[in-house]
Amino acid sequence: MSESRSGVKPRFAYVGCFTTEQRKARGKGVAVFSIDPANGAWSFVDACDAVPNPHYVCLDHTQRFLYSAHGDSSEICSYAIDLQSGKLRFLNKQPTGGDNSSTVMPDPSNRYVVLANGPGVAVFPIGADGSLAPRCDLVIPEGEPGPFRDEQEGPHPHQAAFDLTGRFVVVPDKGLDKVHVFRFDAVHGKLVPCNPPFVKARYGAIPRHVAFHPSRPYAYVVNEQDSTVNAYHWDTTRGELKPFQRVPTTPTSYVGDNMASEIAILPSGRFLYASNRGHDSVVIYSVEHKTGMIEPIGWESVQGRKPRFFGLDPDASHLYAANENSHTIVEFRINQKTGKLSPTGQIIETGSPSCIVFKTN
């Protein structure tokens, strides 16, 4: 159990989970947990299973509504949040135009959500009641797939992330070994390709997720198949990525199989984290402020199997590793001076967790 904490703390955590036999999953839907503000202890509240495999979730900017992306599905869902209990009430669903969505995120205006929907990126307007209207845009990138035919049959945007300005959407594409960049037209809910429209990753790298430095013009992309992180200069005027470094996610002494998965950076910008499925760890990188260069300074075991996701709590004092195959969420305390992770002893059991978001108001 976590020690007593100061400051404003989240009241609820929402955990996206895989649910189907096809995924060998044990999840019951979007799991809702209450969090004790005194000691950070999690308690299960409820689960909502409107559509199978709600493995990625996000909150709108008012934190009154939740949206879910679904693996092996052609639907996206919306929910209202009960302010007292934290429970979810299903609102509606919309067809995505894809068959295996990965991530969903609201735009800065809170008028749309942007979905990585399998073969492309889709945009959905948000109604006044939080429900989703039919999609207003769908962009499917063109290009030759990479060499791994099981994973790279065609275009497969795995994330659609807004940069810190909110003007651009950066899209790591697992299928084409590219990172696409779009300018977001918030008036019409449209994605407009930038010039250049993408940056190429290494052939077979399988770029997966991106994190932006909070105060410097750098972006970091974790590559799934070759277990690396690429560092990029990020031009916030042109919406252009220029690579300048490539660093492994596993120790040189590790010779087993591995797929990298998630990436996040502290609000201080001093430390960057990425997760490993196989080595079953979180790698800790120091970040050089002036150059953006990163250097691995340690690895922390996630105390479980297949950390598909990890997330930081709202004040970035703790990291939560979601171990999909061992059905646990493991809590770590973050040392803000060294970046190191220390397990607190709190382990939350929940089936096939794959995403966590926190409600703070």
C-alpha positions as CSV (number, residue, x, y, z in Angstrom):
1,M,0.0,0.0,0.0
2,S,1.2,3.5,-0.8
3,E,2.4,5.9,1.8
4,S,0.4,9.1,2.7
5,R,0.6,11.7,-0.1
6,S,0.2,15.5,-0.2
7,G,-1.6,17.6,-2.7
8,V,-4.7,17.0,-4.9
9,K,-5.1,13.4,-5.8
10,P,-7.3,11.5,-8.3
11,R,-10.5,10.1,-6.9
12,F,-10.8,7.4,-9.7
13,A,-8.7,5.4,-12.1
14,Y,-10.2,3.9,-15.3
15,V,-8.4,0.8,-16.7
16,G,-8.9,-0.4,-20.2
17,C,-8.7,-4.2,-20.5
18,F,-8.8,-6.9,-23.2
19,T,-11.8,-9.2,-22.7
20,T,-11.9,-11.8,-25.5
21,E,-10.8,-15.4,-25.8
22,Q,-9.0,-14.5,-29.0
23,R,-6.7,-12.3,-26.9
24,K,-6.5,-14.9,-24.2
25,A,-7.9,-12.2,-21.9
26,R,-9.5,-12.1,-18.5
27,G,-10.7,-8.5,-18.5
28,K,-14.3,-7.6,-17.7
29,G,-14.4,-4.3,-19.6
30,V,-13.4,-0.8,-18.5
31,A,-12.6,-1.3,-14.8
32,V,-13.3,1.5,-12.4
33,F,-11.2,2.0,-9.2
34,S,-11.6,4.5,-6.4
35,I,-8.4,5.8,-4.9
36,D,-8.0,6.7,-1.3
37,P,-6.6,10.3,-1.2
38,A,-4.8,9.6,2.1
39,N,-2.7,6.6,1.1
40,G,-3.3,6.0,-2.6
41,A,-4.9,2.6,-2.1
42,W,-7.0,1.4,-5.0
43,S,-10.5,-0.3,-4.5
44,F,-12.5,-1.9,-7.3
45,V,-15.8,-0.1,-8.0
46,D,-17.3,-1.5,-11.2
47,A,-16.7,-2.6,-14.8
48,C,-18.4,-1.6,-18.0
49,D,-18.4,-4.0,-21.0
50,A,-20.5,-2.3,-23.7
51,V,-18.2,-3.6,-26.5
52,P,-15.4,-6.2,-26.3
53,N,-11.8,-5.3,-25.8
54,P,-12.0,-1.7,-24.5
55,H,-8.2,-1.7,-24.2
56,Y,-7.5,2.0,-24.5
57,V,-9.4,4.8,-22.8
58,C,-9.3,8.6,-22.5
59,L,-11.2,11.3,-20.6
60,D,-12.5,14.5,-22.2
61,H,-11.0,17.7,-20.9
62,T,-13.9,18.3,-18.5
63,Q,-13.4,14.7,-17.1
64,R,-17.2,14.2,-17.4
65,F,-17.0,11.7,-20.2
66,L,-14.8,8.7,-21.2
67,Y,-14.1,7.3,-24.6
68,S,-12.8,3.8,-25.5
69,A,-10.9,2.3,-28.4
70,H,-11.5,-1.4,-29.0
71,G,-9.1,-4.1,-30.3
72,D,-10.4,-6.4,-33.0
73,S,-13.5,-4.2,-33.3
74,S,-14.9,-1.7,-35.7
75,E,-16.6,0.5,-33.0
76,I,-15.7,3.4,-30.7
77,C,-17.7,4.0,-27.5
78,S,-18.6,7.0,-25.3
79,Y,-19.6,7.0,-21.6
80,A,-20.8,9.5,-19.0
81,I,-19.1,9.4,-15.6
82,D,-21.1,9.6,-12.4
83,L,-19.4,12.3,-10.4
84,Q,-20.0,10.7,-7.0
85,S,-19.5,7.0,-7.7
86,G,-17.2,7.2,-10.6
87,K,-19.3,4.6,-12.4
88,L,-19.7,4.7,-16.2
89,R,-23.0,5.0,-18.1
90,F,-22.8,3.9,-21.7
91,L,-23.9,6.7,-24.1
92,N,-23.4,5.4,-27.7
93,K,-21.0,3.8,-30.2
94,Q,-20.0,4.7,-33.7
95,P,-18.4,2.7,-36.5
96,T,-14.7,3.5,-36.9
97,G,-14.0,2.6,-40.5
98,G,-11.3,0.2,-39.2
99,D,-11.2,-3.1,-37.5
100,N,-8.5,-2.8,-34.7
101,S,-8.3,0.6,-33.0
102,S,-5.3,1.4,-30.8
103,T,-5.6,4.8,-29.1
104,V,-8.1,7.6,-28.7
105,M,-7.5,11.2,-27.6
106,P,-9.6,14.5,-27.4
107,D,-8.4,17.5,-29.3
108,P,-7.5,20.6,-27.3
109,S,-10.9,22.3,-28.0
110,N,-12.7,19.3,-26.6
111,R,-14.9,19.2,-29.7
112,Y,-13.5,16.0,-31.2
113,V,-11.7,12.8,-30.5
114,V,-9.0,11.4,-32.7
115,L,-8.8,7.6,-33.1
116,A,-6.0,5.4,-34.4
117,N,-8.4,3.0,-36.0
118,G,-6.3,0.2,-37.5
119,P,-5.6,1.1,-41.1
120,G,-6.0,4.9,-40.5
121,V,-6.8,7.8,-38.3
122,A,-10.4,8.9,-37.8
123,V,-12.0,12.0,-36.2
124,F,-15.3,12.1,-34.4
125,P,-17.3,15.2,-33.2
126,I,-18.3,15.2,-29.5
127,G,-21.9,16.1,-28.8
128,A,-23.1,18.4,-26.0
129,D,-24.1,15.3,-24.0
130,G,-20.7,13.7,-24.5
131,S,-21.9,11.2,-27.1
132,L,-20.0,10.8,-30.4
133,A,-21.4,11.9,-33.8
134,P,-20.5,9.9,-36.9
135,R,-16.9,10.4,-38.0
136,C,-16.1,13.6,-39.9
137,D,-12.7,12.5,-41.3
138,L,-10.8,9.3,-42.0
139,V,-7.3,9.3,-43.4
140,I,-5.6,6.0,-44.5
141,P,-1.9,6.4,-45.2
142,E,-0.3,5.0,-48.3
143,G,3.0,3.2,-48.6
144,E,4.7,-0.2,-48.7
145,P,4.5,-2.3,-45.5
146,G,7.5,-3.4,-43.6
147,P,9.1,-6.9,-43.6
148,F,7.1,-8.5,-40.7
149,R,4.0,-9.7,-42.4
150,D,2.3,-10.8,-39.2
151,E,2.5,-7.3,-37.9
152,Q,2.9,-5.3,-41.1
153,E,0.2,-6.3,-43.5
154,G,-0.5,-2.6,-44.5
155,P,-0.9,0.8,-42.8
156,H,-1.5,0.5,-39.0
157,P,-1.3,3.8,-37.2
158,H,-0.9,2.7,-33.6
159,Q,-1.3,6.2,-31.9
160,A,-2.6,9.6,-32.9
161,A,-1.1,12.1,-30.4
162,F,-1.5,15.8,-30.3
163,D,1.7,17.8,-29.8
164,L,1.9,20.3,-26.9
165,T,0.7,23.2,-29.2
166,G,-2.4,21.2,-30.1
167,R,-2.0,22.1,-33.7
168,F,-0.4,18.9,-34.9
169,V,-1.2,15.2,-34.7
170,V,1.7,12.8,-34.8
171,V,1.0,9.3,-35.8
172,P,3.5,6.4,-35.4
173,D,2.6,3.8,-38.1
174,K,3.5,0.2,-37.2
175,G,2.6,-1.1,-40.6
176,L,4.5,1.3,-42.8
177,D,7.6,2.1,-40.6
178,K,6.7,5.8,-40.7
179,V,5.7,8.5,-38.4
180,H,3.1,10.7,-40.1
181,V,2.4,14.3,-39.1
182,F,-0.9,16.1,-39.7
183,R,-2.0,19.6,-39.0
184,F,-5.4,19.5,-37.2
185,D,-8.1,21.7,-38.6
186,A,-10.2,22.3,-35.5
187,V,-12.9,24.2,-37.3
188,H,-13.8,21.3,-39.6
189,G,-12.4,18.4,-37.7
190,K,-10.0,17.5,-40.5
191,L,-6.5,16.1,-40.7
192,V,-4.2,17.9,-43.2
193,P,-0.9,16.2,-44.1
194,C,2.2,18.4,-43.3
195,N,5.1,19.0,-45.7
196,P,6.9,16.6,-45.4
197,P,4.0,14.4,-44.5
198,F,6.1,11.8,-42.6
199,V,9.5,10.7,-41.4
200,K,10.7,7.2,-42.1
201,A,11.7,4.9,-39.3
202,R,14.2,2.1,-39.8
203,Y,12.9,-0.7,-42.0
204,G,11.1,-3.2,-39.7
205,A,11.4,-0.9,-36.6
206,I,7.6,-0.7,-36.1
207,P,7.2,2.7,-34.5
208,R,4.5,2.5,-31.8
209,H,4.1,5.5,-29.5
210,V,5.4,9.1,-29.1
211,A,6.2,11.4,-26.2
212,F,7.0,15.1,-26.4
213,H,9.4,16.9,-24.2
214,P,7.5,19.3,-22.0
215,S,9.6,22.4,-22.5
216,R,12.1,21.7,-25.4
217,P,11.6,20.9,-29.1
218,Y,12.2,17.2,-28.9
219,A,10.0,14.1,-29.4
220,Y,10.7,10.5,-28.6
221,V,9.2,7.5,-30.4
222,V,9.4,4.0,-29.1
223,N,9.9,1.3,-31.8
224,E,8.2,-2.0,-31.0
225,Q,10.1,-4.6,-33.1
226,D,13.7,-3.5,-32.8
227,S,13.3,-2.3,-29.2
228,T,14.7,1.1,-29.6
229,V,13.7,4.8,-28.9
230,N,14.3,7.4,-31.6
231,A,14.9,11.0,-30.6
232,Y,13.7,13.7,-32.9
233,H,14.0,17.4,-33.2
234,W,10.4,18.7,-33.4
235,D,9.6,21.8,-35.4
236,T,6.4,23.4,-33.9
237,T,6.1,25.8,-36.9
238,R,6.3,23.3,-39.7
239,G,5.2,20.2,-37.9
240,E,8.4,18.3,-38.9
241,L,10.4,15.6,-37.2
242,K,14.1,15.2,-37.7
243,P,15.9,12.2,-36.1
244,F,19.1,12.6,-34.3
245,Q,19.5,9.6,-32.0
246,R,18.6,5.9,-31.7
247,V,19.0,4.1,-28.3
248,P,18.1,0.5,-27.3
249,T,15.4,-0.2,-24.7
250,T,17.0,-3.3,-23.3
251,P,20.4,-3.9,-21.6
252,T,23.3,-5.0,-23.9
253,S,23.5,-8.2,-21.7
254,Y,19.9,-9.2,-22.6
255,V,19.7,-11.6,-25.5
256,G,16.1,-12.8,-25.3
257,D,13.1,-11.8,-27.4
258,N,11.5,-8.4,-26.7
259,M,8.9,-5.9,-28.0
260,A,9.0,-2.4,-26.7
261,S,5.6,-0.8,-26.0
262,E,4.9,2.4,-24.1
263,I,6.8,5.7,-23.6
264,A,6.4,8.7,-21.2
265,I,8.5,11.6,-20.0
266,L,8.3,13.4,-16.6
267,P,7.0,17.0,-16.5
268,S,10.5,18.1,-15.5
269,G,11.8,16.7,-18.8
270,R,14.7,15.2,-16.9
271,F,13.8,11.5,-17.3
272,L,12.2,9.4,-20.0
273,Y,10.7,5.9,-19.6
274,A,9.8,3.0,-22.0
275,S,8.5,-0.5,-21.3
276,N,9.7,-3.8,-22.5
277,R,7.6,-6.9,-23.2
278,G,10.0,-9.9,-22.9
279,H,12.6,-8.3,-20.7
280,D,9.5,-7.2,-18.7
281,S,10.9,-4.0,-17.4
282,V,10.8,-0.2,-17.6
283,V,13.9,1.4,-18.9
284,I,14.9,4.8,-17.4
285,Y,16.7,7.3,-19.5
286,S,18.3,10.6,-18.5
287,V,17.5,13.5,-20.8
288,E,20.1,16.1,-21.6
289,H,18.3,19.4,-21.5
290,K,20.3,21.3,-24.1
291,T,20.6,18.6,-26.7
292,G,17.7,16.2,-26.0
293,M,20.1,13.3,-26.1
294,I,19.0,10.3,-23.9
295,E,21.1,7.8,-22.0
296,P,19.8,4.6,-20.2
297,I,20.6,4.8,-16.5
298,G,18.7,1.7,-15.3
299,W,16.0,-0.9,-15.7
300,E,13.3,-1.7,-13.2
301,S,11.4,-5.0,-13.3
302,V,7.6,-4.6,-13.6
303,Q,7.1,-7.7,-11.4
304,G,4.9,-9.2,-14.0
305,R,4.6,-10.2,-17.6
306,K,4.0,-8.1,-20.8
307,P,3.8,-4.5,-19.6
308,R,1.8,-3.3,-22.6
309,F,1.2,0.0,-20.9
310,F,2.5,2.1,-18.0
311,G,1.3,5.5,-16.9
312,L,2.1,8.3,-14.6
313,D,-0.3,9.6,-12.0
314,P,-1.4,13.3,-12.4
315,D,1.5,14.7,-10.3
316,A,4.0,12.3,-11.8
317,S,5.0,11.0,-8.3
318,H,4.1,7.4,-9.2
319,L,4.3,5.1,-12.2
320,Y,1.8,2.3,-12.8
321,A,2.9,-0.7,-14.9
322,A,-0.1,-2.5,-16.5
323,N,1.0,-6.2,-16.9
324,E,-1.3,-7.6,-19.5
325,N,-0.3,-11.3,-19.1
326,S,0.0,-11.4,-15.3
327,H,-3.3,-9.4,-14.8
328,T,-1.7,-6.9,-12.4
329,I,-1.0,-3.2,-12.1
330,V,2.1,-2.6,-10.1
331,E,2.8,0.8,-8.4
332,F,6.2,2.4,-8.3
333,R,7.4,5.6,-6.6
334,I,9.4,8.0,-8.8
335,N,12.5,9.6,-7.4
336,Q,12.4,13.1,-9.0
337,K,16.1,13.6,-8.6
338,T,17.4,10.4,-10.0
339,G,14.5,9.1,-12.1
340,K,14.7,5.7,-10.4
341,L,11.6,3.6,-9.6
342,S,10.9,1.9,-6.3
343,P,8.0,-0.5,-5.9
344,T,5.6,0.6,-3.2
345,G,4.2,-2.8,-2.5
346,Q,0.7,-2.0,-3.9
347,I,-0.3,-4.5,-6.6
348,I,-3.8,-4.2,-8.1
349,E,-5.3,-7.3,-9.6
350,T,-7.4,-6.8,-12.7
351,G,-7.8,-8.9,-15.9
352,S,-5.6,-8.1,-18.9
353,P,-5.0,-4.4,-18.1
354,S,-3.7,-2.3,-21.1
355,C,-4.4,1.4,-20.3
356,I,-4.9,3.6,-17.3
357,V,-6.4,7.2,-17.0
358,F,-7.0,9.2,-13.8
359,K,-9.9,11.4,-12.9
360,T,-8.7,14.3,-10.9
361,N,-11.9,16.4,-10.4
